[in-house]
Amino acid sequence: MDSEHFLFISADAALITDLAWQVHREGHDVKYYIEGESDKEIGDGFVPKTDDWRAEVEWADVIIFDDIWVGSDIGTGKLARELREQGKAVVGGTPNTDHLEEDRGYAMEILEEHGVNTVEHHIFHDFDAGIQHVQEHPAPYVIKPLGEVQNVKRLLYVGNEDDGSDVVDVLKAYKKAWGHRMKGFQLQRKVEGVEVAVCGFFNGEEFIDQVNFNFEHHFGDLLYNPTASVDAQTDITAA
C-alpha cells in the first residue's frame, strides 16, 4: 500500500482523533491540527501534531475537516473550497453546506423544493415575536437556536405543555441570558415519532458507497417496542 500524507484539521473542538489515529496505524503519514485550546492535548502520543495547519498544506495529499466550525463561527466549507481550487483533495463541506447548517429556514426551503414534507416551522429574530406567536397559536413547540449557539446542545428545548406555556417561559429566559449571542431561533411544532438521519458521502459528482441510517432519538422505544414506535410515525417528515 502506498503511503499518503493526511492532514486532519479540527478548526474548533477535536472530533476526529480516532480516525487520524487509525489512518496513522495503517501506515500513512499523518499530521493533526487542533484549534480549541482546551482540546490541544487530545491525541498526544497517538498521532503526530502540527501547530500550523496552513504551513502543512503543500505537504498534504489529503486534507480532512471534522466539522463546520472555525472557532465560534461557521466556515470550514469556505476553507475547503479554497483548498480544492488549489488542487487539493479535501474531505469537507462547501459554502452551501455551511449555509444549510447555519440557516435552518434555508435548509427547510431546500427540502420543500424537493418534495420532502417538513414540520410546521417559523423563524424569529426577535424573542417577543416568538413569544407572541406561541401565545396566539398555543401548542407544544421545539426551540432550535440559530447561528453559533446552536452548537450549545442544551439550548435545544422540546416543549411539553399543550398550551406552549413552558416554551414561553424558556424563551423569556433565553432572551435574558442568551439574547446577546442568539441570532435567532426556529420554532417547530412538536411531532411524535422516531427521528432518523440519512447520511451519505458525496465525492463532488455522486454519492458513493452505502447510505447510513441513524436513529437519533427514541431508540429505546424502537428497540423494545418497534411496532408501536413505527406505527406512531405515519409520515416521513423533515425536522
Short mmCIF file of the C-alpha atoms (twelve columns), coordinates in Angstrom:
data_MODEL
# 
_entry.id   MODEL 
# 
loop_
_atom_site.group_PDB 
_atom_site.id 
_atom_site.type_symbol 
_atom_site.label_atom_id 
_atom_site.label_alt_id 
_atom_site.label_comp_id 
_atom_site.label_asym_id 
_atom_site.label_seq_id 
_atom_site.Cartn_x 
_atom_site.Cartn_y 
_atom_site.Cartn_z 
_atom_site.pdbx_PDB_model_num 
ATOM 1   C CA . MET A 1   0.000   0.000  0.000  1 
ATOM 2   C CA . ASP A 2   1.358   3.390  -0.997 1 
ATOM 3   C CA . SER A 3   1.678   5.842  1.869  1 
ATOM 4   C CA . GLU A 4   -0.208  9.137  1.595  1 
ATOM 5   C CA . HIS A 5   0.080   12.363 3.565  1 
ATOM 6   C CA . PHE A 6   -3.102  13.114 5.548  1 
ATOM 7   C CA . LEU A 7   -3.705  16.452 7.251  1 
ATOM 8   C CA . PHE A 8   -6.545  16.376 9.782  1 
ATOM 9   C CA . ILE A 9   -7.969  19.722 10.886 1 
ATOM 10  C CA . SER A 10  -10.147 20.362 13.922 1 
ATOM 11  C CA . ALA A 11  -10.772 24.083 13.466 1 
ATOM 12  C CA . ASP A 12  -12.646 24.134 16.766 1 
ATOM 13  C CA . ALA A 13  -13.068 21.163 19.131 1 
ATOM 14  C CA . ALA A 14  -11.190 17.902 18.485 1 
ATOM 15  C CA . LEU A 15  -13.683 15.473 16.949 1 
ATOM 16  C CA . ILE A 16  -11.607 13.268 14.661 1 
ATOM 17  C CA . THR A 17  -8.710  11.962 16.749 1 
ATOM 18  C CA . ASP A 18  -9.779  8.320  16.415 1 
ATOM 19  C CA . LEU A 19  -9.843  8.457  12.599 1 
ATOM 20  C CA . ALA A 20  -6.474  10.218 12.469 1 
ATOM 21  C CA . TRP A 21  -5.051  7.517  14.731 1 
ATOM 22  C CA . GLN A 22  -6.497  4.706  12.590 1 
ATOM 23  C CA . VAL A 23  -5.121  6.207  9.363  1 
ATOM 24  C CA . HIS A 24  -1.735  6.583  11.076 1 
ATOM 25  C CA . ARG A 25  -1.869  2.923  12.200 1 
ATOM 26  C CA . GLU A 26  -2.476  1.864  8.601  1 
ATOM 27  C CA . GLY A 27  0.933   3.248  7.679  1 
ATOM 28  C CA . HIS A 28  0.116   6.681  6.291  1 
ATOM 29  C CA . ASP A 29  1.861   9.889  7.284  1 
ATOM 30  C CA . VAL A 30  -0.479  11.956 9.447  1 
ATOM 31  C CA . LYS A 31  -0.432  15.433 10.950 1 
ATOM 32  C CA . TYR A 32  -3.250  16.651 13.169 1 
ATOM 33  C CA . TYR A 33  -4.160  20.251 13.987 1 
ATOM 34  C CA . ILE A 34  -6.497  21.233 16.842 1 
ATOM 35  C CA . GLU A 35  -7.650  24.831 17.247 1 
ATOM 36  C CA . GLY A 36  -9.550  24.547 20.536 1 
ATOM 37  C CA . GLU A 37  -7.207  25.495 23.362 1 
ATOM 38  C CA . SER A 38  -8.811  23.105 25.851 1 
ATOM 39  C CA . ASP A 39  -8.555  20.194 23.372 1 
ATOM 40  C CA . LYS A 40  -4.981  20.617 22.152 1 
ATOM 41  C CA . GLU A 41  -3.618  17.722 24.239 1 
ATOM 42  C CA . ILE A 42  -6.157  15.240 22.857 1 
ATOM 43  C CA . GLY A 43  -4.362  12.595 20.815 1 
ATOM 44  C CA . ASP A 44  -0.894  13.405 22.160 1 
ATOM 45  C CA . GLY A 45  1.242   10.290 21.886 1 
ATOM 46  C CA . PHE A 46  -1.149  8.685  19.399 1 
ATOM 47  C CA . VAL A 47  -0.843  10.894 16.313 1 
ATOM 48  C CA . PRO A 48  1.745   13.467 15.172 1 
ATOM 49  C CA . LYS A 49  0.578   17.050 15.682 1 
ATOM 50  C CA . THR A 50  1.110   20.404 13.996 1 
ATOM 51  C CA . ASP A 51  0.579   23.894 15.400 1 
ATOM 52  C CA . ASP A 52  0.011   25.491 11.979 1 
ATOM 53  C CA . TRP A 53  -2.175  23.596 9.514  1 
ATOM 54  C CA . ARG A 54  -1.713  26.166 6.757  1 
ATOM 55  C CA . ALA A 55  2.023   25.505 6.782  1 
ATOM 56  C CA . GLU A 56  1.288   21.819 6.056  1 
ATOM 57  C CA . VAL A 57  -0.999  22.303 3.039  1 
ATOM 58  C CA . GLU A 58  1.743   21.746 0.460  1 
ATOM 59  C CA . TRP A 59  2.871   18.621 2.322  1 
ATOM 60  C CA . ALA A 60  -0.613  17.100 2.425  1 
ATOM 61  C CA . ASP A 61  -2.122  14.809 -0.216 1 
ATOM 62  C CA . VAL A 62  -5.496  14.713 1.543  1 
ATOM 63  C CA . ILE A 63  -6.946  17.359 3.880  1 
ATOM 64  C CA . ILE A 64  -9.811  16.448 6.208  1 
ATOM 65  C CA . PHE A 65  -12.025 18.827 8.194  1 
ATOM 66  C CA . ASP A 66  -14.002 17.262 11.027 1 
ATOM 67  C CA . ASP A 67  -16.787 19.841 11.406 1 
ATOM 68  C CA . ILE A 68  -18.228 23.097 10.070 1 
ATOM 69  C CA . TRP A 69  -16.920 25.311 12.874 1 
ATOM 70  C CA . VAL A 70  -13.950 27.675 12.740 1 
ATOM 71  C CA . GLY A 71  -13.780 28.703 16.370 1 
ATOM 72  C CA . SER A 72  -17.202 30.166 17.163 1 
ATOM 73  C CA . ASP A 73  -18.057 30.807 13.503 1 
ATOM 74  C CA . ILE A 74  -19.258 28.515 10.722 1 
ATOM 75  C CA . GLY A 75  -16.881 28.402 7.785  1 
ATOM 76  C CA . THR A 76  -14.849 25.251 7.069  1 
ATOM 77  C CA . GLY A 77  -16.822 24.866 3.827  1 
ATOM 78  C CA . LYS A 78  -15.287 28.082 2.527  1 
ATOM 79  C CA . LEU A 79  -11.817 26.894 3.534  1 
ATOM 80  C CA . ALA A 80  -12.424 23.535 1.847  1 
ATOM 81  C CA . ARG A 81  -13.469 25.232 -1.399 1 
ATOM 82  C CA . GLU A 82  -10.344 27.401 -1.408 1 
ATOM 83  C CA . LEU A 83  -8.141  24.340 -0.927 1 
ATOM 84  C CA . ARG A 84  -9.918  22.433 -3.710 1 
ATOM 85  C CA . GLU A 85  -9.313  25.388 -6.011 1 
ATOM 86  C CA . GLN A 86  -5.613  24.926 -5.229 1 
ATOM 87  C CA . GLY A 87  -5.892  21.346 -6.487 1 
ATOM 88  C CA . LYS A 88  -6.046  19.630 -3.109 1 
ATOM 89  C CA . ALA A 89  -8.170  16.576 -2.298 1 
ATOM 90  C CA . VAL A 90  -10.390 17.710 0.568  1 
ATOM 91  C CA . VAL A 91  -12.897 15.883 2.743  1 
ATOM 92  C CA . GLY A 92  -15.212 18.612 3.966  1 
ATOM 93  C CA . GLY A 93  -18.097 20.844 3.059  1 
ATOM 94  C CA . THR A 94  -18.767 23.816 0.817  1 
ATOM 95  C CA . PRO A 95  -20.040 27.343 1.473  1 
ATOM 96  C CA . ASN A 96  -23.510 25.995 0.710  1 
ATOM 97  C CA . THR A 97  -23.278 23.258 3.340  1 
ATOM 98  C CA . ASP A 98  -22.191 25.948 5.803  1 
ATOM 99  C CA . HIS A 99  -25.327 27.892 4.851  1 
ATOM 100 C CA . LEU A 100 -27.523 24.809 5.243  1 
ATOM 101 C CA . GLU A 101 -26.181 24.225 8.737  1 
ATOM 102 C CA . GLU A 102 -26.327 27.834 9.893  1 
ATOM 103 C CA . ASP A 103 -29.745 28.758 8.487  1 
ATOM 104 C CA . ARG A 104 -32.419 26.206 9.399  1 
ATOM 105 C CA . GLY A 105 -35.025 28.106 7.409  1 
ATOM 106 C CA . TYR A 106 -32.940 27.852 4.242  1 
ATOM 107 C CA . ALA A 107 -32.439 24.124 4.831  1 
ATOM 108 C CA . MET A 108 -36.205 23.650 5.159  1 
ATOM 109 C CA . GLU A 109 -36.780 25.558 1.906  1 
ATOM 110 C CA . ILE A 110 -34.397 23.237 0.059  1 
ATOM 111 C CA . LEU A 111 -36.192 20.170 1.416  1 
ATOM 112 C CA . GLU A 112 -39.593 21.562 0.462  1 
ATOM 113 C CA . GLU A 113 -38.369 22.381 -3.060 1 
ATOM 114 C CA . HIS A 114 -37.507 18.698 -3.453 1 
ATOM 115 C CA . GLY A 115 -40.868 17.433 -2.257 1 
ATOM 116 C CA . VAL A 116 -39.937 16.490 1.308  1 
ATOM 117 C CA . ASN A 117 -42.641 17.048 3.921  1 
ATOM 118 C CA . THR A 118 -41.462 19.364 6.691  1 
ATOM 119 C CA . VAL A 119 -42.717 20.119 10.171 1 
ATOM 120 C CA . GLU A 120 -44.549 23.425 10.574 1 
ATOM 121 C CA . HIS A 121 -41.813 25.905 11.388 1 
ATOM 122 C CA . HIS A 122 -41.231 29.630 11.828 1 
ATOM 123 C CA . ILE A 123 -38.017 31.655 12.046 1 
ATOM 124 C CA . PHE A 124 -37.747 34.508 14.549 1 
ATOM 125 C CA . HIS A 125 -35.024 37.042 15.196 1 
ATOM 126 C CA . ASP A 126 -36.957 38.713 17.998 1 
ATOM 127 C CA . PHE A 127 -37.853 36.902 21.219 1 
ATOM 128 C CA . ASP A 128 -41.027 38.894 21.818 1 
ATOM 129 C CA . ALA A 129 -42.314 37.997 18.346 1 
ATOM 130 C CA . GLY A 130 -41.714 34.312 19.042 1 
ATOM 131 C CA . ILE A 131 -43.451 34.531 22.411 1 
ATOM 132 C CA . GLN A 132 -46.422 36.269 20.810 1 
ATOM 133 C CA . HIS A 133 -46.657 33.542 18.158 1 
ATOM 134 C CA . VAL A 134 -46.832 30.787 20.786 1 
ATOM 135 C CA . GLN A 135 -49.428 32.684 22.802 1 
ATOM 136 C CA . GLU A 136 -51.587 33.241 19.710 1 
ATOM 137 C CA . HIS A 137 -51.137 29.657 18.468 1 
ATOM 138 C CA . PRO A 138 -50.866 27.562 21.658 1 
ATOM 139 C CA . ALA A 139 -49.325 24.122 21.130 1 
ATOM 140 C CA . PRO A 140 -46.191 22.177 22.097 1 
ATOM 141 C CA . TYR A 141 -43.161 23.571 20.240 1 
ATOM 142 C CA . VAL A 142 -39.472 22.816 19.851 1 
ATOM 143 C CA . ILE A 143 -36.986 25.698 20.135 1 
ATOM 144 C CA . LYS A 144 -33.968 25.345 17.831 1 
ATOM 145 C CA . PRO A 145 -31.394 28.173 18.111 1 
ATOM 146 C CA . LEU A 146 -29.752 29.674 15.031 1 
ATOM 147 C CA . GLY A 147 -26.141 30.696 14.499 1 
ATOM 148 C CA . GLU A 148 -23.159 29.734 16.594 1 
ATOM 149 C CA . VAL A 149 -25.145 28.989 19.760 1 
ATOM 150 C CA . GLN A 150 -26.924 26.118 18.012 1 
ATOM 151 C CA . ASN A 151 -23.810 24.132 18.929 1 
ATOM 152 C CA . VAL A 152 -24.761 24.570 22.599 1 
ATOM 153 C CA . LYS A 153 -26.979 21.493 22.629 1 
ATOM 154 C CA . ARG A 154 -28.641 22.276 25.948 1 
ATOM 155 C CA . LEU A 155 -30.355 25.262 24.303 1 
ATOM 156 C CA . LEU A 156 -32.474 22.992 22.097 1 
ATOM 157 C CA . TYR A 157 -35.703 22.762 24.062 1 
ATOM 158 C CA . VAL A 158 -38.575 20.329 23.456 1 
ATOM 159 C CA . GLY A 159 -41.826 21.679 24.864 1 
ATOM 160 C CA . ASN A 160 -44.270 19.532 26.807 1 
ATOM 161 C CA . GLU A 161 -47.252 21.750 27.619 1 
ATOM 162 C CA . ASP A 162 -50.225 21.725 25.231 1 
ATOM 163 C CA . ASP A 163 -50.661 25.482 25.642 1 
ATOM 164 C CA . GLY A 164 -46.964 26.211 24.979 1 
ATOM 165 C CA . SER A 165 -46.578 27.926 28.351 1 
ATOM 166 C CA . ASP A 166 -43.266 26.201 29.091 1 
ATOM 167 C CA . VAL A 167 -41.897 27.341 25.719 1 
ATOM 168 C CA . VAL A 168 -42.910 30.919 26.535 1 
ATOM 169 C CA . ASP A 169 -41.063 30.689 29.865 1 
ATOM 170 C CA . VAL A 170 -37.952 29.278 28.192 1 
ATOM 171 C CA . LEU A 171 -37.947 31.986 25.508 1 
ATOM 172 C CA . LYS A 172 -38.173 34.659 28.210 1 
ATOM 173 C CA . ALA A 173 -35.206 33.067 29.990 1 
ATOM 174 C CA . TYR A 174 -33.212 32.818 26.740 1 
ATOM 175 C CA . LYS A 175 -33.903 36.479 25.982 1 
ATOM 176 C CA . LYS A 176 -32.396 37.440 29.317 1 
ATOM 177 C CA . ALA A 177 -29.444 35.032 29.366 1 
ATOM 178 C CA . TRP A 178 -28.635 34.498 25.676 1 
ATOM 179 C CA . GLY A 179 -30.140 37.481 23.881 1 
ATOM 180 C CA . HIS A 180 -26.703 38.974 23.206 1 
ATOM 181 C CA . ARG A 181 -25.488 35.809 21.423 1 
ATOM 182 C CA . MET A 182 -28.516 34.084 19.916 1 
ATOM 183 C CA . LYS A 183 -29.022 35.479 16.396 1 
ATOM 184 C CA . GLY A 184 -32.464 33.977 16.210 1 
ATOM 185 C CA . PHE A 185 -34.335 30.734 16.616 1 
ATOM 186 C CA . GLN A 186 -36.704 28.412 14.843 1 
ATOM 187 C CA . LEU A 187 -39.957 27.274 16.404 1 
ATOM 188 C CA . GLN A 188 -41.127 23.879 15.190 1 
ATOM 189 C CA . ARG A 189 -44.401 22.219 16.041 1 
ATOM 190 C CA . LYS A 190 -43.619 19.200 18.174 1 
ATOM 191 C CA . VAL A 191 -44.324 15.861 16.495 1 
ATOM 192 C CA . GLU A 192 -44.249 12.326 17.886 1 
ATOM 193 C CA . GLY A 193 -42.248 9.587  16.233 1 
ATOM 194 C CA . VAL A 194 -38.793 8.168  15.621 1 
ATOM 195 C CA . GLU A 195 -36.134 10.646 14.475 1 
ATOM 196 C CA . VAL A 196 -33.957 9.169  11.734 1 
ATOM 197 C CA . ALA A 197 -30.992 10.779 9.974  1 
ATOM 198 C CA . VAL A 198 -29.940 9.656  6.491  1 
ATOM 199 C CA . CYS A 199 -26.254 10.249 5.756  1 
ATOM 200 C CA . GLY A 200 -24.093 9.667  2.717  1 
ATOM 201 C CA . PHE A 201 -20.688 10.537 1.287  1 
ATOM 202 C CA . PHE A 202 -20.560 12.758 -1.811 1 
ATOM 203 C CA . ASN A 203 -17.419 12.896 -3.960 1 
ATOM 204 C CA . GLY A 204 -18.324 16.047 -5.875 1 
ATOM 205 C CA . GLU A 205 -20.226 14.210 -8.583 1 
ATOM 206 C CA . GLU A 206 -22.239 11.442 -6.930 1 
ATOM 207 C CA . PHE A 207 -22.945 9.698  -3.644 1 
ATOM 208 C CA . ILE A 208 -20.586 6.797  -3.052 1 
ATOM 209 C CA . ASP A 209 -20.689 3.593  -1.030 1 
ATOM 210 C CA . GLN A 210 -23.694 2.828  1.175  1 
ATOM 211 C CA . VAL A 211 -26.136 5.201  2.849  1 
ATOM 212 C CA . ASN A 212 -26.161 5.321  6.662  1 
ATOM 213 C CA . PHE A 213 -29.415 5.412  8.622  1 
ATOM 214 C CA . ASN A 214 -29.004 6.815  12.139 1 
ATOM 215 C CA . PHE A 215 -31.758 6.538  14.726 1 
ATOM 216 C CA . GLU A 216 -31.145 9.703  16.713 1 
ATOM 217 C CA . HIS A 217 -33.882 9.660  19.345 1 
ATOM 218 C CA . HIS A 218 -36.344 7.254  20.951 1 
ATOM 219 C CA . PHE A 219 -34.011 4.358  20.135 1 
ATOM 220 C CA . GLY A 220 -35.194 2.550  23.263 1 
ATOM 221 C CA . ASP A 221 -38.777 2.662  22.008 1 
ATOM 222 C CA . LEU A 222 -37.672 1.413  18.610 1 
ATOM 223 C CA . LEU A 223 -35.664 -1.406 20.166 1 
ATOM 224 C CA . TYR A 224 -38.183 -2.630 22.735 1 
ATOM 225 C CA . ASN A 225 -41.486 -1.676 21.123 1 
ATOM 226 C CA . PRO A 226 -40.754 -1.347 17.387 1 
ATOM 227 C CA . THR A 227 -44.289 -1.863 16.090 1 
ATOM 228 C CA . ALA A 228 -45.788 0.873  18.264 1 
ATOM 229 C CA . SER A 229 -42.909 3.237  17.502 1 
ATOM 230 C CA . VAL A 230 -43.183 2.838  13.748 1 
ATOM 231 C CA . ASP A 231 -46.985 2.980  13.778 1 
ATOM 232 C CA . ALA A 232 -46.792 6.289  15.647 1 
ATOM 233 C CA . GLN A 233 -44.853 7.824  12.748 1 
ATOM 234 C CA . THR A 234 -47.372 7.849  9.918  1 
ATOM 235 C CA . ASP A 235 -45.420 10.189 7.622  1 
ATOM 236 C CA . ILE A 236 -41.813 10.883 6.761  1 
ATOM 237 C CA . THR A 237 -41.328 14.477 7.842  1 
ATOM 238 C CA . ALA A 238 -38.162 16.574 7.933  1 
ATOM 239 C CA . ALA A 239 -37.443 18.433 11.142 1 
# 
